Amino acid sequence: MWRRPSDVTANGLDGNMMETSVAVWSGRARIWLGAGLFLFALALLLSWGAQRRLDALLDRLDARTLDESAKVLDNLLAQQRKHLTSTVGVLSEDARVRAMVVTPTFDQATALDLLTDLKATSGASVIALLDSGGKVLAVVGAPEMDQLDLGTSSLVQSALEKPSAQLWAFANKVGVLSATPVRLDRQVRALFMMGFEIEDALLADIQRAVGAAGAVFVGDGIVASASKDPEIERALRSAAELPPGGYGVVAGKFLAGSSRMSDSAVPATVAWLVPLFRHADEVTLTRALSWLPAVLVGLVLAFMIGLVLSQPRVGPSLGD
């Protein structure tokens, strides 16, 4: 088909301009796509970093719960020691107690009856009467202490001077034990002793108030626990094996810690654990919003890719 030279020239010029325009568009598209990919990768990195920071925050909150639980127990035991020291000092002045001390011949049966009454009225777990050397003459609530010589214990040594209290381990429990001198004519004639054990209810109250489940161990045995759930008990046993003062994940879903019970006459350990990320529900919205920048950049990038793919490709014409 014959075409005028002017038509050929015009058509060639239009084709060149189109090819140039498409080439310029393609170059700019690559630049924008590259920038979009970079921004998308940066947004993903920032969102991932935000998730890591949230996880670290939740870890710190869990660890703080463990620390607060331990502090609450220490404070409660300190208050109990103070109260028990005051109580045992008052009871040591009871006329019935002093009568047992001044009796020339010690009557153990009578002493046990009296100690049983005092135990019932005071609510104590253990009540005992010792001679001035520290030997147990009569005891109610801890039969394993009967006739036991406690003269070398730090509790008895301190009690010879003034009322003293200390954590103590019995056969199957741990408690606060206090002793005070019974003096006649300014001489120590005997020692009066009283103790309260750490009960499951105390640890259960701490769990309800703070959120951590706890258990007290003497050796491998649990003497008090906030929970009787077998799974929790296994996790607490694993927690008790952690180095004191450290934290670790046990049973795959608990953050746990352990510590030695201070001021104790025996090696007693208290273990604590909380579910991992127990405050996660409180930051669900924040966690979702942290991915919003990456989602928005991804949508823009998808739009740009679709726009590039929708551009016509330039190829040789049939007339060439």
ZARO-322472 format. One line per 10 residues: number of its first residue (from 1); their letters; for each residue x, y, z of N, C-alpha, C. Coordinates in Angstrom, 2 decimals. Last residue first. Layout:
# residues N
NUM) a) X:Y:Z:X:Y:Z:X:Y:Z | ...
END
This chain:
# residues 320
320) dglspgvrpq) 6.31:-3.30:9.22:7.77:-3.14:9.22:8.43:-4.29:8.50 | 3.59:-3.73:9.41:4.07:-3.01:8.25:5.56:-2.90:8.15 | 3.20:-4.90:11.85:3.12:-5.75:10.67:3.65:-5.05:9.41 | 5.64:-3.73:14.34:4.36:-3.69:13.65:4.40:-4.57:12.42 | 7.30:-4.98:17.28:7.35:-4.61:15.87:5.97:-4.71:15.23 | 5.99:-3.69:20.47:6.64:-4.69:19.66:6.66:-4.27:18.20 | 5.46:-2.77:23.77:5.72:-2.27:22.43:6.48:-3.33:21.66 | 2.81:-3.61:26.02:4.17:-3.83:25.60:4.33:-3.38:24.13 | 0.76:-1.58:28.13:0.97:-2.35:26.88:2.44:-2.48:26.56 | 0.41:-2.06:31.70:0.90:-1.25:30.59:1.13:-2.11:29.37
310) slvlgimfal) -0.19:-3.79:33.80:-1.29:-3.41:32.91:-0.85:-2.56:31.72 | 2.09:-4.01:35.31:1.71:-5.15:34.48:0.60:-4.81:33.50 | 1.99:-1.59:36.65:3.06:-1.85:35.69:2.67:-2.98:34.75 | -0.26:-1.96:38.29:-0.24:-0.88:37.31:0.82:-1.11:36.25 | 0.56:-4.08:39.92:-0.57:-4.25:39.00:-0.61:-3.19:37.93 | 2.61:-2.78:41.30:2.93:-3.93:40.44:1.80:-4.18:39.45 | 1.09:-0.86:42.67:2.12:-0.45:41.71:2.48:-1.59:40.77 | -0.49:-2.50:44.32:-1.12:-1.62:43.34:-0.12:-1.20:42.26 | 1.49:-3.67:45.91:0.69:-4.52:45.03:-0.01:-3.69:43.96 | 2.37:-1.39:47.27:3.29:-2.10:46.38:2.53:-3.00:45.42
300) vlgvlvaplw) 0.09:-0.80:48.76:0.58:0.17:47.77:1.51:-0.52:46.78 | 0.03:-3.12:50.36:-1.08:-2.81:49.45:-0.65:-1.83:48.37 | 2.46:-2.87:51.77:2.25:-4.01:50.90:1.12:-3.77:49.91 | 1.96:-0.61:53.27:3.01:-0.56:52.25:2.85:-1.72:51.28 | -0.07:-1.70:54.91:-0.34:-0.57:54.03:0.69:-0.47:52.92 | 1.32:-3.76:56.26:0.15:-4.08:55.44:-0.13:-2.95:54.45 | 3.27:-2.34:57.65:3.69:-3.31:56.65:2.53:-3.67:55.72 | 1.65:-0.75:59.37:2.50:-0.13:58.35:2.92:-1.11:57.26 | 0.32:-2.86:60.95:-0.42:-2.01:60.01:0.49:-1.33:58.98 | 1.55:-4.29:62.92:1.70:-4.80:61.55:1.03:-3.91:60.52
290) slartltved) 0.77:-2.99:65.19:2.19:-2.92:64.85:2.46:-3.45:63.45 | -1.88:-3.65:65.56:-1.56:-2.35:64.93:-0.09:-2.25:64.53 | -1.62:-6.11:66.90:-2.18:-6.06:65.54:-1.81:-4.77:64.83 | -0.52:-5.25:69.33:0.22:-6.20:68.50:-0.29:-6.19:67.06 | -2.59:-3.62:70.25:-1.27:-3.03:69.96:-0.46:-3.95:69.07 | -4.58:-5.58:70.62:-4.78:-4.51:69.64:-3.45:-3.87:69.26 | -3.34:-7.14:72.65:-3.72:-7.74:71.38:-3.88:-6.68:70.30 | -2.59:-6.56:75.20:-1.86:-5.86:74.12:-2.21:-6.45:72.76 | -4.04:-8.12:76.89:-4.13:-6.68:77.09:-3.44:-5.90:75.97 | -3.37:-10.71:76.32:-4.70:-10.24:75.90:-4.82:-8.72:76.00
280) ahrflpvlwa) -0.89:-11.03:77.60:-0.94:-10.88:76.14:-2.29:-10.34:75.67 | -0.19:-11.43:80.18:-0.84:-10.15:79.88:-1.03:-9.94:78.38 | 1.16:-13.80:80.19:-0.16:-13.80:80.82:-0.91:-12.49:80.59 | 3.45:-14.93:78.90:2.68:-13.85:78.29:1.26:-13.78:78.86 | 3.24:-18.10:80.44:3.96:-17.20:79.55:3.00:-16.18:78.94 | 1.93:-18.31:83.74:1.82:-18.65:82.31:2.58:-17.63:81.47 | 4.41:-18.50:86.36:3.24:-17.84:85.76:3.14:-18.29:84.31 | 5.79:-19.74:89.44:5.63:-19.78:87.99:4.35:-19.06:87.58 | 8.24:-20.39:91.98:7.10:-19.63:91.47:7.01:-19.83:89.96 | 9.44:-22.02:94.93:9.40:-21.92:93.47:8.12:-21.20:93.05
270) vtapvasdsm) 11.59:-21.97:97.64:10.26:-21.62:97.17:10.34:-21.39:95.67 | 13.36:-24.19:99.73:13.28:-23.48:98.47:11.83:-23.16:98.16 | 15.43:-24.63:102.56:14.09:-24.64:101.98:14.08:-23.75:100.75 | 17.63:-25.95:104.53:17.60:-25.51:103.13:16.21:-25.68:102.51 | 16.87:-24.57:107.81:17.05:-25.70:106.90:17.05:-25.18:105.47 | 16.41:-22.27:109.10:17.34:-23.19:109.74:17.62:-24.41:108.88 | 16.34:-19.22:107.29:15.78:-20.54:107.55:16.84:-21.44:108.17 | 16.72:-16.69:106.19:16.58:-16.84:107.64:15.95:-18.18:108.01 | 15.01:-17.18:103.04:16.00:-16.54:103.91:15.68:-16.80:105.37 | 14.70:-19.72:100.84:13.99:-19.00:101.88:14.99:-18.48:102.89
260) rssgalfkga) 15.99:-19.26:97.59:16.13:-19.87:98.90:15.37:-19.05:99.92 | 13.95:-19.38:94.65:14.81:-18.67:95.59:14.89:-19.47:96.88 | 13.03:-19.43:91.15:13.13:-20.03:92.48:14.06:-19.20:93.35 | 10.73:-19.22:88.38:11.90:-18.80:89.13:11.90:-19.47:90.49 | 9.27:-19.35:85.07:9.43:-19.79:86.45:10.69:-19.22:87.06 | 6.76:-19.26:82.72:7.99:-18.61:83.15:8.12:-18.86:84.64 | 5.36:-21.94:80.87:5.42:-21.19:82.11:6.77:-20.50:82.24 | 5.39:-23.62:78.68:4.38:-22.56:78.72:4.34:-21.77:80.03 | 7.28:-25.69:78.75:6.98:-25.06:77.48:6.00:-23.91:77.53 | 8.05:-26.54:81.21:6.87:-27.18:80.61:6.43:-26.50:79.33
250) vvgyggpple) 9.57:-23.37:81.80:9.37:-24.78:82.16:8.07:-25.26:81.54 | 12.00:-20.98:81.31:10.73:-21.49:80.82:10.65:-22.97:81.15 | 13.45:-19.06:84.01:13.51:-20.03:82.93:12.12:-20.47:82.53 | 15.58:-17.00:86.03:14.29:-17.31:85.42:14.50:-18.32:84.30 | 17.25:-16.83:89.27:17.17:-16.82:87.82:15.77:-17.15:87.34 | 17.31:-17.16:92.01:17.39:-15.81:91.48:17.28:-15.71:89.97 | 18.85:-20.33:91.95:18.16:-19.30:92.73:18.39:-17.91:92.12 | 18.43:-22.28:89.00:19.35:-21.58:89.91:18.61:-20.48:90.67 | 15.71:-24.68:89.11:16.39:-23.55:88.49:17.36:-22.91:89.49 | 14.26:-26.54:90.46:15.61:-26.94:90.05:16.37:-25.81:89.37
240) aasrlareie) 11.76:-25.48:90.77:12.61:-25.57:91.96:14.04:-25.95:91.62 | 10.66:-25.88:88.25:11.06:-24.52:88.64:12.00:-24.55:89.84 | 10.03:-28.56:88.37:11.06:-28.12:87.42:11.57:-26.73:87.79 | 8.02:-28.36:90.28:9.21:-29.16:90.58:10.35:-28.79:89.63 | 6.18:-26.84:88.86:6.81:-26.27:90.05:8.06:-27.06:90.45 | 5.38:-28.67:86.92:6.07:-27.45:86.51:6.79:-26.80:87.69 | 4.11:-30.56:88.53:5.30:-30.94:87.75:6.09:-29.72:87.33 | 2.00:-28.92:89.50:2.99:-29.50:90.43:4.26:-29.93:89.70 | 0.59:-28.39:87.18:1.24:-27.28:87.89:2.30:-27.81:88.84 | -0.30:-31.00:86.65:0.53:-30.30:85.68:1.29:-29.15:86.33
230) pdksasavig) -1.88:-31.60:88.94:-0.66:-32.37:88.64:0.26:-31.67:87.66 | -3.04:-29.14:91.15:-3.10:-29.61:89.77:-1.80:-30.36:89.43 | -3.02:-27.94:93.53:-2.90:-29.39:93.56:-2.98:-29.99:92.16 | -1.38:-24.90:94.41:-2.23:-25.67:93.50:-1.96:-27.16:93.66 | 0.32:-23.78:96.20:-0.88:-23.01:95.86:-1.84:-23.81:95.01 | 1.76:-25.75:98.82:1.60:-25.43:97.40:0.30:-24.68:97.18 | 4.17:-27.18:100.93:3.05:-26.26:100.80:2.97:-25.84:99.34 | 6.04:-29.12:100.62:5.42:-29.02:101.94:4.27:-28.03:101.94 | 7.35:-31.37:98.41:6.53:-30.16:98.49:5.82:-30.16:99.84 | 10.68:-32.67:98.46:9.28:-32.76:98.85:8.59:-31.41:98.90
220) dgvfvagaag) 13.33:-32.63:98.08:12.51:-32.88:96.90:11.02:-32.87:97.21 | 14.04:-30.20:100.44:14.60:-31.28:99.63:13.79:-31.42:98.36 | 11.17:-28.69:100.72:12.27:-29.09:101.61:12.86:-30.34:100.98 | 9.51:-26.08:99.02:10.15:-27.40:98.99:11.15:-27.52:100.13 | 6.51:-24.48:98.29:7.68:-24.52:99.18:8.19:-25.95:99.21 | 5.19:-22.82:95.45:5.29:-24.03:96.27:6.57:-23.95:97.08 | 2.84:-20.76:93.59:4.07:-21.02:94.33:4.01:-22.33:95.09 | 1.73:-18.91:90.83:1.56:-20.10:91.64:2.89:-20.44:92.31 | 0.96:-15.46:90.57:1.95:-16.52:90.43:1.62:-17.69:91.36 | -0.84:-13.40:91.09:-0.94:-14.13:89.84:0.03:-15.26:89.65
210) varqidalla) -1.60:-11.79:93.29:-0.49:-11.37:92.42:-0.51:-12.10:91.08 | -3.91:-12.86:94.51:-3.63:-11.44:94.59:-2.61:-10.98:93.54 | -3.92:-15.60:94.02:-5.09:-14.81:93.65:-4.78:-13.32:93.60 | -1.38:-16.24:95.07:-1.68:-16.48:93.65:-2.88:-15.65:93.20 | -1.76:-15.62:97.75:-0.78:-14.86:96.97:-1.04:-15.03:95.48 | -3.64:-17.57:98.41:-4.00:-16.16:98.51:-3.05:-15.29:97.70 | -2.07:-19.85:98.09:-3.23:-19.66:97.22:-3.70:-18.21:97.25 | -0.27:-19.54:100.17:0.23:-19.46:98.80:-0.92:-19.26:97.81 | -2.11:-19.87:102.29:-1.30:-18.65:102.19:-0.79:-18.47:100.77 | -3.13:-22.43:101.91:-4.02:-21.29:101.75:-3.25:-19.98:101.61
200) deiefgmmfl) -1.09:-24.16:102.59:-1.44:-24.01:101.18:-2.27:-22.74:100.96 | 0.91:-22.61:105.21:-0.16:-23.45:104.70:-0.40:-23.20:103.21 | 3.57:-22.78:107.24:3.14:-22.14:106.00:2.13:-23.07:105.34 | 2.82:-23.07:110.78:3.31:-23.59:109.51:2.81:-22.74:108.34 | 3.99:-21.57:113.69:2.90:-21.62:112.72:3.47:-22.09:111.39 | 5.01:-22.31:117.09:5.25:-22.17:115.65:3.97:-22.24:114.84 | 6.75:-21.78:120.18:5.49:-21.84:119.43:5.79:-21.63:117.95 | 8.21:-22.45:123.34:8.32:-22.40:121.88:6.94:-22.54:121.23 | 10.10:-21.50:126.13:8.76:-21.76:125.61:8.78:-21.51:124.11 | 12.60:-22.83:128.15:12.29:-22.10:126.92:10.89:-22.50:126.47
190) arvqrdlrvp) 13.74:-22.29:131.54:13.18:-23.10:130.46:13.00:-22.21:129.24 | 15.12:-20.61:133.17:14.79:-21.93:133.71:14.24:-22.87:132.62 | 17.38:-18.15:133.38:16.61:-18.89:132.39:16.39:-20.30:132.92 | 17.00:-15.82:136.06:17.70:-16.95:135.48:16.78:-17.70:134.52 | 15.57:-13.96:137.40:16.49:-13.51:136.36:17.33:-14.62:135.76 | 13.73:-15.43:138.86:14.85:-14.80:139.56:15.98:-14.46:138.57 | 13.10:-17.13:135.98:12.73:-17.04:137.39:13.95:-16.52:138.13 | 12.06:-17.00:132.60:13.01:-16.67:133.67:12.34:-16.68:135.03 | 12.02:-18.48:129.66:11.15:-18.39:130.83:12.08:-18.20:132.03 | 12.77:-17.13:126.43:13.19:-17.68:127.72:12.11:-17.50:128.79
180) taslvgvkna) 11.22:-18.29:123.42:11.51:-17.21:124.36:11.93:-17.81:125.70 | 10.86:-18.87:119.90:11.16:-19.35:121.26:11.52:-18.16:122.13 | 9.11:-19.74:116.94:9.61:-18.72:117.86:9.82:-19.32:119.24 | 8.94:-20.51:113.55:9.07:-21.03:114.91:9.70:-19.96:115.79 | 7.10:-20.79:110.71:7.82:-19.83:111.55:7.78:-20.35:112.97 | 7.55:-23.76:108.65:6.81:-22.70:109.32:7.72:-21.76:110.07 | 6.91:-26.54:106.63:7.83:-25.44:106.98:7.00:-24.35:107.64 | 6.46:-30.12:106.85:5.99:-28.75:106.69:7.10:-27.77:107.06 | 7.03:-32.66:107.72:6.40:-32.50:106.41:5.84:-31.11:106.21 | 8.68:-32.30:110.02:8.72:-33.53:109.24:8.15:-33.34:107.83
170) fawlqaspke) 9.74:-28.86:109.72:9.34:-30.01:110.51:9.33:-31.23:109.60 | 11.87:-26.13:109.55:11.28:-27.26:108.81:10.98:-28.38:109.79 | 11.51:-22.64:110.09:11.90:-23.95:110.58:11.20:-25.03:109.75 | 12.51:-19.27:110.45:11.86:-20.30:109.65:12.40:-21.67:110.05 | 12.34:-17.78:113.72:13.10:-18.26:112.57:12.23:-19.22:111.77 | 12.67:-15.57:116.51:11.86:-16.33:115.56:12.68:-16.67:114.33 | 12.96:-14.87:120.02:13.49:-14.92:118.67:12.60:-15.79:117.80 | 13.23:-13.11:123.07:12.36:-13.83:122.13:12.90:-13.73:120.70 | 16.65:-13.35:124.34:15.39:-12.63:124.13:14.51:-13.43:123.17 | 18.60:-15.24:125.12:18.75:-13.83:125.46:17.42:-13.08:125.39
160) lasqvlsstg) 17.85:-17.68:124.21:18.36:-17.62:125.58:18.50:-16.18:126.06 | 17.31:-17.33:121.55:16.19:-17.26:122.49:16.65:-17.24:123.94 | 19.71:-17.82:120.28:19.21:-16.44:120.34:18.12:-16.29:121.40 | 19.88:-20.58:120.68:20.95:-19.72:121.15:20.50:-18.27:121.27 | 17.57:-21.41:119.32:17.66:-21.56:120.77:18.76:-20.67:121.34 | 18.32:-20.71:116.68:17.09:-20.20:117.28:17.17:-20.27:118.80 | 20.61:-22.13:116.13:20.72:-20.68:116.24:19.47:-20.08:116.88 | 21.12:-25.11:118.07:20.47:-24.37:116.98:20.57:-22.87:117.22 | 22.09:-26.50:120.19:23.08:-25.89:119.30:22.44:-25.09:118.16 | 19.83:-27.51:121.52:20.70:-26.55:122.19:21.69:-25.85:121.28
150) ldlqdmepag) 17.94:-29.30:120.93:18.07:-28.16:120.01:19.03:-27.11:120.57 | 17.35:-32.58:121.13:18.23:-31.58:121.72:18.48:-30.48:120.69 | 14.14:-34.04:121.49:15.22:-33.60:120.60:16.05:-32.51:121.29 | 11.91:-34.89:122.79:13.21:-35.24:123.38:14.39:-34.87:122.49 | 10.09:-34.46:119.83:10.06:-34.91:121.22:11.43:-35.42:121.66 | 9.91:-33.85:117.20:10.80:-33.02:118.01:10.88:-33.50:119.46 | 8.01:-35.42:116.05:9.41:-35.74:115.72:10.39:-34.91:116.53 | 5.58:-34.29:116.73:6.09:-35.39:117.55:7.54:-35.74:117.25 | 4.30:-31.52:116.68:5.49:-31.98:115.95:6.15:-33.09:116.76 | 2.10:-31.14:118.26:2.04:-30.68:116.86:3.23:-31.08:116.04
140) vvalvkggsd) 3.66:-30.53:121.28:2.38:-30.87:120.65:2.39:-30.30:119.24 | 6.10:-31.60:123.63:5.77:-30.90:122.38:4.43:-31.43:121.87 | 8.47:-31.43:126.22:7.11:-31.79:125.81:6.78:-30.97:124.57 | 11.22:-31.00:126.23:10.62:-31.79:127.31:9.22:-32.28:126.93 | 13.98:-30.70:124.25:12.52:-30.64:124.21:11.96:-31.58:125.27 | 16.79:-28.89:125.34:16.19:-30.19:125.09:14.67:-30.09:125.19 | 18.00:-26.50:126.03:17.49:-26.64:124.69:16.90:-28.00:124.37 | 18.72:-25.96:128.59:19.79:-26.36:127.68:19.33:-26.56:126.26 | 16.42:-25.46:129.97:17.32:-24.33:129.74:18.48:-24.67:128.81 | 13.94:-27.41:128.15:14.70:-27.05:129.35:15.69:-25.94:128.99
130) llaivsagst) 10.93:-26.46:126.46:12.30:-26.96:126.46:12.95:-26.63:127.79 | 7.79:-27.09:125.14:8.51:-26.60:126.31:9.87:-27.27:126.33 | 5.81:-26.12:122.29:6.74:-27.00:123.00:7.32:-26.29:124.21 | 3.58:-26.27:119.61:3.89:-25.65:120.90:4.75:-26.64:121.68 | 2.51:-25.70:116.30:3.44:-26.41:117.20:3.59:-25.60:118.48 | 0.52:-24.16:115.20:0.75:-25.50:114.64:1.59:-26.35:115.58 | -1.94:-22.21:117.01:-0.58:-22.52:116.57:-0.51:-23.93:116.00 | -4.27:-21.31:118.09:-4.28:-21.67:116.68:-2.91:-22.01:116.13 | -4.62:-20.73:120.74:-3.78:-19.81:119.96:-3.84:-20.09:118.46 | -6.21:-22.79:121.70:-6.66:-21.40:121.87:-5.86:-20.43:121.00
120) akldtlldla) -4.73:-25.08:121.01:-6.09:-24.91:120.52:-6.54:-23.45:120.60 | -2.34:-24.67:122.38:-2.32:-24.82:120.92:-3.71:-24.57:120.33 | -3.21:-24.69:125.02:-2.63:-23.47:124.46:-2.60:-23.51:122.94 | -4.04:-27.38:125.21:-5.00:-26.29:125.39:-4.48:-24.99:124.78 | -1.57:-28.64:124.81:-2.68:-28.90:123.87:-3.73:-27.81:123.98 | -0.16:-27.77:127.01:0.28:-27.34:125.69:-0.80:-27.56:124.63 | -1.60:-29.12:129.01:-1.55:-27.66:128.99:-1.16:-27.14:127.60 | -1.08:-31.79:128.33:-2.46:-31.29:128.40:-2.49:-29.77:128.30 | 1.70:-31.83:128.56:1.08:-32.04:127.25:-0.36:-31.57:127.23 | 1.99:-31.45:131.32:2.52:-30.46:130.39:1.89:-30.60:129.01
110) taqdftptvv) 0.87:-33.80:132.28:0.23:-32.52:132.60:0.69:-31.44:131.64 | 2.77:-35.57:131.23:1.36:-35.70:130.86:0.61:-34.39:131.13 | 5.18:-34.81:132.48:5.01:-34.63:131.04:3.54:-34.69:130.62 | 6.09:-33.15:135.15:5.03:-34.10:134.79:4.71:-33.90:133.32 | 9.01:-32.75:136.92:8.31:-32.42:135.68:7.33:-33.53:135.32 | 9.24:-31.78:140.16:9.22:-32.98:139.31:8.38:-32.68:138.07 | 9.04:-29.08:140.98:10.28:-29.85:141.17:10.36:-31.08:140.28 | 7.78:-26.49:139.01:7.46:-27.77:139.64:8.74:-28.61:139.77 | 8.44:-24.30:137.54:8.88:-24.31:138.95:8.57:-25.63:139.65 | 7.32:-24.86:135.05:8.77:-24.67:135.16:9.23:-24.81:136.60
100) marvradesl) 4.62:-24.98:135.38:5.31:-26.18:134.90:6.80:-26.07:135.13 | 4.16:-22.35:136.15:3.95:-23.41:137.14:4.64:-24.69:136.71 | 4.53:-21.00:133.81:5.52:-20.81:134.85:5.38:-21.89:135.93 | 2.22:-21.80:132.50:3.53:-22.15:131.95:4.59:-22.05:133.03 | 0.29:-20.68:134.13:0.32:-22.14:133.96:1.66:-22.60:133.40 | 0.71:-17.95:133.92:0.95:-18.60:135.22:1.04:-20.11:135.07 | 2.49:-16.66:131.18:1.26:-17.28:131.68:1.58:-18.07:132.95 | 4.71:-15.74:130.03:4.43:-15.19:131.35:3.16:-15.76:131.95 | 4.65:-16.84:127.55:5.66:-17.36:128.47:5.46:-16.84:129.90 | 2.79:-15.31:126.23:2.37:-16.62:126.75:3.39:-17.20:127.73
90) vgvtstlhkr) 4.39:-13.09:125.51:3.26:-12.92:126.42:2.87:-14.26:127.05 | 6.22:-14.24:123.76:6.70:-13.54:124.95:5.60:-13.37:125.99 | 4.59:-15.15:121.77:5.26:-16.15:122.58:5.84:-15.50:123.85 | 3.75:-12.68:120.64:2.79:-13.60:121.26:3.47:-14.59:122.20 | 6.10:-11.57:119.60:5.35:-10.86:120.63:4.41:-11.80:121.39 | 6.76:-13.54:117.75:7.72:-13.19:118.81:7.02:-12.47:119.96 | 4.56:-13.41:116.06:4.79:-14.61:116.86:5.76:-14.33:118.01 | 4.88:-10.91:114.84:3.69:-11.17:115.66:3.92:-12.36:116.59 | 7.32:-11.34:113.50:7.18:-10.26:114.48:6.01:-10.50:115.41 | 6.67:-13.49:111.85:7.75:-13.62:112.85:7.61:-12.56:113.94
80) qqallndlvk) 4.67:-12.30:110.30:4.32:-13.43:111.18:5.40:-13.64:112.24 | 6.12:-10.39:108.93:5.07:-9.96:109.83:4.69:-11.07:110.80 | 7.74:-12.15:107.47:8.36:-11.19:108.40:7.33:-10.69:109.41 | 5.83:-13.44:105.93:6.58:-14.22:106.92:7.26:-13.31:107.94 | 4.98:-11.28:104.36:4.02:-11.97:105.23:4.74:-12.77:106.31 | 7.37:-10.67:103.02:6.76:-9.68:103.91:5.77:-10.33:104.88 | 7.76:-13.04:101.53:8.77:-12.60:102.52:8.17:-11.62:103.51 | 5.45:-12.95:99.91:5.66:-14.05:100.86:6.66:-13.65:101.93 | 5.99:-10.60:98.45:4.78:-10.69:99.28:4.93:-11.80:100.33 | 8.31:-11.34:97.11:8.36:-10.26:98.10:7.15:-10.30:99.02
70) asedltradl) 7.33:-13.35:95.41:8.36:-13.68:96.41:8.42:-12.61:97.50 | 5.58:-11.78:93.88:5.06:-12.89:94.68:6.05:-13.27:95.78 | 7.35:-10.04:92.61:6.37:-9.50:93.56:5.80:-10.61:94.45 | 8.75:-11.83:90.96:9.46:-11.09:92.01:8.48:-10.57:93.06 | 6.68:-12.71:89.26:7.41:-13.67:90.09:8.10:-12.96:91.25 | 6.00:-10.25:88.07:5.00:-10.99:88.85:5.67:-12.00:89.77 | 8.33:-9.70:86.69:7.95:-8.83:87.81:6.91:-9.50:88.69 | 8.19:-11.66:84.74:9.26:-11.73:85.73:8.95:-10.86:86.95 | 5.97:-10.66:83.32:5.91:-11.99:83.95:6.97:-12.11:85.05 | 7.04:-8.24:82.44:5.86:-8.24:83.31:5.72:-9.57:84.03
60) rdlladlrrq) 9.10:-9.16:80.82:9.43:-8.37:82.02:8.25:-8.33:82.99 | 7.60:-10.41:78.82:8.54:-11.19:79.64:8.86:-10.46:80.94 | 6.30:-8.20:77.74:5.50:-9.22:78.41:6.38:-10.12:79.29 | 8.54:-6.93:76.65:7.76:-6.26:77.69:6.92:-7.27:78.46 | 9.30:-8.80:74.73:10.23:-8.50:75.83:9.49:-7.81:76.99 | 7.07:-8.64:73.06:7.38:-9.90:73.74:8.31:-9.67:74.93 | 7.37:-6.00:72.19:6.19:-6.37:72.96:6.43:-7.67:73.72 | 9.76:-6.27:70.80:9.72:-5.38:71.96:8.50:-5.69:72.83 | 8.93:-7.97:68.74:9.97:-8.41:69.69:9.96:-7.56:70.95 | 7.12:-6.31:67.44:6.67:-7.56:68.06:7.67:-8.06:69.09
50) agwslllala) 8.86:-4.35:66.50:7.83:-3.98:67.48:7.29:-5.22:68.19 | 10.33:-5.87:64.67:11.00:-5.32:65.84:10.01:-4.91:66.93 | 8.31:-6.35:62.82:8.91:-7.48:63.53:9.62:-7.01:64.79 | 7.95:-3.72:61.96:6.84:-4.43:62.60:7.36:-5.63:63.40 | 10.46:-3.22:60.81:10.01:-2.42:61.94:8.87:-3.11:62.69 | 10.47:-5.14:58.75:11.51:-5.17:59.79:11.07:-4.40:61.03 | 8.29:-4.29:57.23:8.29:-5.62:57.84:9.29:-5.70:58.98 | 9.27:-1.79:56.44:8.07:-1.86:57.28:7.97:-3.21:57.96 | 11.45:-2.59:54.86:11.69:-1.79:56.07:10.49:-1.85:57.01 | 10.11:-3.94:52.82:11.05:-4.68:53.66:11.32:-3.93:54.96
40) flflgaglwi) 8.70:-1.73:51.81:7.97:-2.89:52.32:8.87:-3.72:53.24 | 10.75:-0.09:50.96:9.88:0.38:52.03:9.11:-0.78:52.66 | 11.79:-1.75:48.93:12.64:-1.35:50.06:11.78:-0.91:51.24 | 9.62:-1.90:47.20:10.13:-3.11:47.83:10.98:-2.80:49.04 | 9.47:0.82:46.46:8.37:0.17:47.17:8.81:-1.10:47.88 | 11.88:1.18:45.11:11.63:1.94:46.35:10.52:1.31:47.16 | 11.39:-0.60:42.98:12.52:-0.83:43.88:12.34:-0.10:45.20 | 9.19:0.69:41.85:9.06:-0.65:42.38:10.18:-1.00:43.36 | 10.38:3.09:41.06:9.33:3.11:42.07:9.11:1.72:42.68 | 12.22:2.08:39.19:12.70:2.85:40.35:11.65:2.84:41.47
30) rargswvavs) 10.53:0.89:37.35:11.51:0.06:38.08:12.00:0.77:39.34 | 9.14:3.12:36.50:8.42:2.06:37.22:9.38:1.18:38.01 | 11.12:4.51:35.14:10.58:5.08:36.37:9.85:4.02:37.19 | 11.45:2.70:33.02:12.56:3.05:33.90:12.08:3.61:35.22 | 8.90:2.72:31.87:9.45:1.48:32.41:10.60:1.76:33.36 | 8.71:5.39:31.01:7.78:4.86:32.03:8.33:3.61:32.69 | 10.71:5.42:29.07:10.84:6.30:30.24:9.95:5.79:31.38 | 9.62:3.53:27.32:10.92:3.27:27.93:11.12:4.12:29.18 | 7.29:4.84:26.59:7.20:3.57:27.31:8.50:3.25:28.01 | 8.44:7.05:25.25:7.57:7.25:26.42:7.47:5.98:27.25
20) temmngdlgn) 9.81:5.80:23.16:10.56:6.58:24.16:9.75:6.76:25.43 | 7.68:4.69:21.79:8.70:3.81:22.35:9.50:4.52:23.43 | 6.36:7.03:21.08:5.70:6.05:21.95:6.72:5.13:22.60 | 8.25:8.25:19.44:7.84:8.94:20.66:7.17:7.96:21.63 | 8.36:6.39:17.39:9.56:6.66:18.21:9.20:7.31:19.53 | 5.74:6.62:16.41:6.23:5.36:16.99:7.44:5.57:17.87 | 5.73:9.25:15.48:4.82:8.87:16.58:5.28:7.58:17.24 | 7.67:9.05:13.50:7.91:9.94:14.64:7.04:9.57:15.82 | 6.38:7.30:11.78:7.67:6.93:12.41:7.96:7.78:13.62 | 4.18:8.83:11.03:4.00:7.57:11.76:5.28:7.12:12.45
10) atvdsprrwm) 5.44:10.95:9.74:4.64:11.21:10.96:4.47:9.95:11.78 | 6.70:9.65:7.66:7.50:10.42:8.63:6.75:10.63:9.92 | 4.52:8.56:6.39:5.59:7.70:6.91:6.39:8.41:7.97 | 3.16:10.88:5.66:2.53:9.92:6.58:3.58:9.02:7.21 | 4.95:12.07:3.93:4.65:12.79:5.18:4.02:11.86:6.20 | 4.96:10.27:1.88:6.18:10.43:2.72:5.89:11.12:4.03 | 2.02:8.28:1.72:2.74:9.52:1.47:3.94:9.62:2.39 | 2.02:4.90:0.74:1.80:5.94:1.75:2.60:7.17:1.38 | 0.50:2.18:-0.91:1.34:3.38:-1.04:0.97:4.37:0.04 | 0.85:-1.19:0.00:0.00:0.00:0.00:0.88:1.23:0.00
END
